[in-house]
Amino acid sequence: MNRTLKLSLLIGALMLVSAGLTKALTPTVSMSTESGALNLETLIPSSFGDWRVDTNAAGGIVNPEVAAELNVIYSQTLARTYINANGDRIMLSIAYGDNQSRALQVHRPEVCYSAQGFVISDLNKQVLDTPVTPLPVMQLMTRHGERAEPITYWVLIGHTVVRGNIEQGLARLRYGLSGRIADGMLVRVSTITDNQQQAYAVEQRFIGSLLGALPAEKRMRLIGKTAATQ
């Protein structure tokens, strides 16, 4: 057997192995199917604790071009404004995507808000002390003209709460290597105020009240199995 033929056979064998590995490592099981049907409108109550939906609120303004893009990325979205007896207002935004491929992965607020012309500052990882469990979150300050909007948010990939692009990518890869297509959710709460620390305190109370009001199986859809059972 001459050298050229041996080389051709080796290349052919490597191509077959590569194709087999690619097929074996391609995720085939959808985690959205494993977890069951999800309806954000019924998952999140319209009132809980001291909070109720503010039916008079106009909500946040989203650039139509950005909104059209989000409709491609996400399977469901929910946007509500809540108010309590003190007059504190919280804007709640939840976006769910049943396929967390790289092209369709959830977009973090520091990305989306920047695309709308907001200036981002004070982006930090935090852990909120809630009545249910310590919750890893991101907090950031955003500004657009006269509008100041402190934000607290977290991203759920599959059953894992992640913070930042690296954790998000690793979670997606880990589920993919196990043969599962991860779903994903972005949960964002924000207020319109210049008082950053006061806003974060109100947002923390809101999140704690929401999680405490949900039964365990619904809570897990927001913060994952691990966090929900700590």
N, C-alpha and C positions, 0 to 999 in steps of 0.2 A: 504494500500500500504506500503510494507516494505521499510526500509531505503535504501537498495541496489538498489531497483527498482527506487526510487525517484532520487538517485544519477545518475543512468544510464540515466534517462530521462533528467536530468539537463545537463549532459555532451553532450547528443545528441542535445539538443536545442542550447547549446552554439556553437557546431560545425556547425550547420546549420546557425546560425547568423554570425559566422566567415566566412563561405563560401560565404554568401550573401554579406557581406561587402567587401570581397576580390574582388568579381566580380564587385561590384558597383564602387570600387576605382581603377580598372584596366583601364589604359588609352586605348582608342580605336580610337581616332581621331589623324591622323598624321598632325602635323603642316607644314610639307614639302608639303603636298597636299593642305592645306589651302593657302599657300603662292604662289603656282604655280611653274612651272618648273624653274630650276636654271641652268645656264650654266656659269661657272666661266670664260671661255675663252672670251665670249662675254660681260659678266658683267663688266670686267675690261678693259678699253681702252689701246691700245698699246702705245698711246702718249696722254699727257694732260699737259697743262701749259708748263713748261720748260723741261718736262721729256719725254723720249722716251725709248722704249725697246732697250737694248744693245744686238744686235744679235751676238756680238763677245764674250760675257761673257760665261764662263764655268759654273757658278753657284756654289752653295754649294755642298759639298760632303756628302752624306748620307750613313751610314752603311747599306748594303743590308738587313741585318736581321731586322733592324729597319724599313726600307722601306717596307718590306713585311708585317710587323705588321700594318703599317699605311694604307696599302691597304685594310686591313680587317676593320679597324675602320672607314675610310672615304669613302663617296660616290664619291667625286671629290676632286682633288687637283690641284693647280696652282702654278708654280714657275717661276718667271721672274726676270731679273736684268734690272734696269732702270738707265739711265745716263742723266745728264743735261749739259748745256753749260759750266759749271764750271768744268766738269769732275767728279762731285760727283756721286758715284754709290750706289744704294739702291737695296738690294735683297728683293723682295716681295714674301711671301709664304702664300697661303690661302688654308685651308683644311676645307671641308664641310662634315658633317655627318647627314644623315636624321633621325637618331634614337639615341637619347641621353640617352639610358639606362646606368646604371653604368658600364656595361662591354664594352660599345661602346662609352663612353664619350670622348670628345676631350682631347688630351694630351697637357698640357701646355709646353712651351719651357724649363722651368727649369727642367722638368721631362725628356723630349726627349733628350735634350743636355747632361744632366748628364749621360743618358744611352749610349751616344756616347763618353764618356770620357772627356767631357768639365768640367772645374771648374766654378761653378756659384758663383757670388758675387754681392753685391749691388742691391738686388731685392727689388723694391719699387713700391708702388702704386702712380700714378701720374694722373693729369687731364690736357690734352692738350687743349690749346686754339686754336681752328680751326676757319676758316671763317664761318663754318656752325653751330657748336655747341661745347660746352665743351665736351671732350671725355675722359671717364675714361680708363686708360691704365695701364699696368705693364711695368716697365723698369728693365733691368738686364744686367750685364756684364758677358760675357762668354769667357773662354780661353781654348785653346787646343794647347799645344806646343807654336809655334810662332804666332799662329792665335788668334787675339783678335777681338771679335765680340759683340759690344753693340747692344741690341735688344729692340725694342718697340713693344708691342703686346696687343691685346685685344681678349676676347672670347665672342661670342654672343650665348646665349642659348634662343631659341625661338625669342622673341623680346627684350630680356634684355641683356645689356652688363654687364658682371660680372668680378670680379677680385678676384682670389684666389679660393681655393678648397671649402671653406664654402659657398661663394656666388654662386658658380657653382652648388653645391649640392642642395642648397635651391631653386634656380630657377628651376632645374629639378623636384624637389618635388612639387613645387607650380603648375607647369604646369600639372604634373601627377595627382594631386588631382582635377584638373579641368577637367580631362578626356582626356587630350591631350598629345600626344607623342612629346616632343620638338625636334626640329632639333638643330644643333649647328655648329658654324663656328669659326675657329681660323684665325686671320689675324695678320701676323708677318712681320715687316720690320726690316732690320738690315744692318749694314755696317761692313767692315773689316778695323778696325783702332784701335790704342791705345788711341786716343783722344776721351774719353767717352762723354764729354759734347758737343763737336762739333758734334759728331755723332748724339746725341739726337736732337740737333737743326736742323740738316739736315733731320732727320727722321720726325720731326714734320712738317717741311715745305712740305715734300713729301706727308704726310698723308693729310694735309690741302688742298693741290693742288688736290689730288685725289678725296677727298670728294666734293670739290667745283666743280669739272668737271662733276660729276654724276648728272643726274636728280633725283628728290626726291624719286621716286619709286625704283630706283636702289640703291640709297644711303641707303635706309631703309634695304635692304638686307645685308648691311655690318655693320650697327650700330644700327639697331632696330628702331621701330616706335617712341618710347619715345624720344630717343636722336635726331633722325632725324627731329623732329618737334618742338624742343625747340627754 
